[in-house]
Amino acid sequence: MDLLSLLASDGYEMKRVAATRGGEYAGPCPFCRDGNDRFRVWPAQGEGGRWWCRKCGKYGDVIQYLREVRGLSFREACDAAGRVVPPSPFWRPKPRPPWEPRRTTPPGDLWQARARQLVEEGGRRLFQPHGQGKKLLDWLQKKRGLSADTIKANRLGLHPQDTWDRPEHWGLEPDLKDTGIPKKLWIPRGLIIPYCQAEHVLRIRLRRPRADGDPRYYLVKGSDTRAMVWGPHQHVKVVVESELDGMLLHQEAGDLAGVVALGNAQT
């Protein structure tokens, strides 16, 4: 697990600004909750990267980020980051409270209406007989192995270019720039991967072209982050990370097992 992936899953867009220290990225600060480039990340430094905010002065590594932003204990943060911590001879585990599933909240009606429009337009573009839509459809079928029926059932689509919308149109409170001007909601170009239940659109994730750099996957602000499930009533479940992998598994083995794609829900 690295800092850029964590920040992307938390909805913070980071852009590469320099090649110093193995690459430097900048974006809004998760602590100040403001600014465009005050938060600096060096993903090649240390184990998983290091970060520092020029405004509030906070700094640290992946573990510190998980502790301060996600509220994890030290050992929980190490587990999430995949680090092995040898037990201390003086450490005694505290009794843990009973596990409770993380609760998620579906987006509001205004958000879903806007998302539904994006999904419907994206689906039409994807199945156009020429241009970007045809190229992306060929990639989904030939490289990812998805059938046309699977693509339509999961309502995949094409967003052909970066757009900026007013957050109010989605029922969201706008973030402010350092100047006090409201930021617009960025929707990058790429493959639209929605999570829909009947007519409800719960999430919009976009898989950006490799040429556009990081983050590779972008979660539209306001999205529900629950895991994506196919075949919920199957007794056996296969757990994967990628939604596209989950779609392929359900397509090929949906009669044998259910599928759970964690996406960014694993944290």
N, C-alpha and C positions, 0 to 999 in steps of 0.2 A: 504494500500500500504506500502510495506517495502523496505528497502534499497537493499536487495539481489535481489528482483524481478526487481527493477529499474536498477540495475547494469547489470543483465542478459539481460534485454531488450535492453540495450545500448551496448551490446556485450562484457562486461567485465566479465571474468571468475574469480570467487572467490572460494577459497578452505578453508575448516575448518582447522585451525592450532592449536587451543587450546580450552580448556573448560573454560577459565577464563571469568569472567563477564557474565556468561550465554552462552558463545560460542564466539570464535574469528575467523574471516575469513580474508584472505589475498589475494591480487591480484594486478594487474597493476593500477596505479593512473590515473583517468580520466582527471586530470589537467596536470600532468607531461607528460602523454601519454607515459609512459615508466615504466620499472621495472616489477618484477614478484610478489613481496610480500610487497612492500613499503606501499600500501594502506590497512589500517586495518578497519574492520567493526565489530561492536558489535551489532547484530540485536536485542538482548534482552534488550538493554539499551534505556531508554526513550520511546518515542512513535514512534515506527517504526524503531528504531536503531540509532546508532551514528557512525561516521567515522572520520578518521585522517590519513594523509599522513606523513610518517616519513621523507620524502625527502623535499617536498615543504612546509610542516607545516600547510597546510590547514586542517580545521576540521569543523564539524557541524553535523546536523541531516538531516532527510528526506527533510524538508522544504529548508534548505540551499543547499542541493544537487540539488533540482529542480530549485532553483533560479540561481545557478551558472553554472550548466551543461546544463539544459534545457532552461535557459533564461526566466523563468516565473517571474511574479511579486509576491509579498508576498501573496496577496489574491488568485491569480491563483494557486500558489503552495499549499496553504491550501485547495483549492477546489480539486485539483488533489490528495492530500493525504487524503481527506475525513475528514478534520478538520473544525469545525465550529468556525468562528471568529466573536465575537460580534462587531457590527458596532460602530465606534468611533463617539462621538457627534460632533467632529470637521472634520470628514471625509466627503468629497463630491466626488461622483464618477466622474471620468473623462470620457468624451465622447470616446467611443471606435471606432476604425476604422472599416469599413465594413469587415465582416468575409470573409476570402478567404480560400478555401480548401488547406490543406497541399499538396504540390507537392512531388511526389516520382519519383525516377529515376530507370528505369529497369537496371539490371546488364549488363555488357558488354558481347560481344560475347564469349570471352575466358572463362569468369565465367560461362556463361550458358552452354557451351559445357562440362565443367567439371562437373557441377551440373547435366546435363542430363545423363551423364555416371553414376553418383552416383545413380540417381533415377532408371535408367534402371536395374542396377545390384541389387539394393535393392528390386525392384519388383520381380525379378526372385528368390531371396533368400527367400522372404516372402512366396512364394507359393511352396517351396520345401516340399515334403511329410513327412519330419522328421526333428528333431533337433530344433534349435532356431526358424526357420521360422514357423514351424507348431505350436509351442507353442505360438508365438506372434499372428499368424493368428487366433488361437482358442480364444485368449483373445479379439481380435478385434470383433469377431463375437458373442461370448457368453457373454462377459462383457460389451462391448460398443454397441452391437446390430447392427453392420454394416454388410451388406450383401457382398458377394464376388464381385458383380457388383459395389457396391459403393466403395469398397476398390480399385478395379482396375481403376475405373473412376477417383478417386482422386490420383492415382499413389502412394499409400502408399508403404513403403518398409522397409527392415531390413538392418541396418548397424551393423554387428555382433561384431565388436571390435573397440576400439579407434584407430584412425589413425592420422598421422601427414603428411601434404602435404606441398609442397613449395608454398608460396603465389603467386609467379610469375606464377605458373601453372593456377591460377585462375584470373590472370590479376590484382592482388592486390599488393600494396606496403607493404613490410614486416615491422612489428614492430621490434624494436631492444631491446635486453636484456641490462642489466646494463653493460655487458662486451662489448657491441657493436656488438655482434653476432646476425644475423637476427633470429627472432622467426619463427617457423613453424606454419602452420595453423592447429589447432586441430579440428578434427571431431570426436566427441564422439560416442560410440556405443548407439544404441537405435532405436526407431521407426522413420523412415524418413517421415516427413510431408511436402511435397513440395507444392508450389502454382504455378500451371502451367496454362498458357493460350495458347491453341493450342500446338505448339511445343516449346513455350518459357517457360523456368523455371525461375520464378521471385524470388523465395525464397526457402530456405531449412531450416526447423526447425526440431530439433530432440528431441523426448521425451525420456529422459534417464531413465533407470531402477531405481526404488526407492532405491535400495541398493547402487547406485552410489552417492547418496547425492545430494546436490544443486550445480548448478541450475538444476531444474527438466526439464525445457525446454531450449534448447540452439539454438540460431540463428547463422547460419554460416555467418561469416563476408562477407560483400558485398551484402547481401540479400536486396531485396526491402521490405519495411515494410508496404505497403498498406494493407487495410483490405481485407479479402478473401470473395468473393461474389458468391452466387449461385442464379440463377434466377434473374438477374439484371433488367429484364423488368417487373417483377411482381410489381403491385401497392402497395402491402403490404409487409413490410420487418420485419423479426424477427431478433433482434440483440442479439448475444451471445458473450462470450469471447473465448471459446475453439474452435479450428478448428474441433476437433472430434465431439463435440456437434453439430456444424454447419452441418457437413456431415450427421449425424443422422437425424436432422430436415429436411434437404433437401430430404433425402431418404423417410421419412415418410409423409411429407407435402409439397413437392416441387410443387405440382399442385395447392396449395392454397396460398402460400406466398414465397417470396424470403427470403434468409438468409444471414446475414452479420456476420462474425466472426472477431472480432477486434484483437484478439491475443495481440500483443504489439503495435498495431496501435492506441489504445485509448489515448496514451499520445503523 
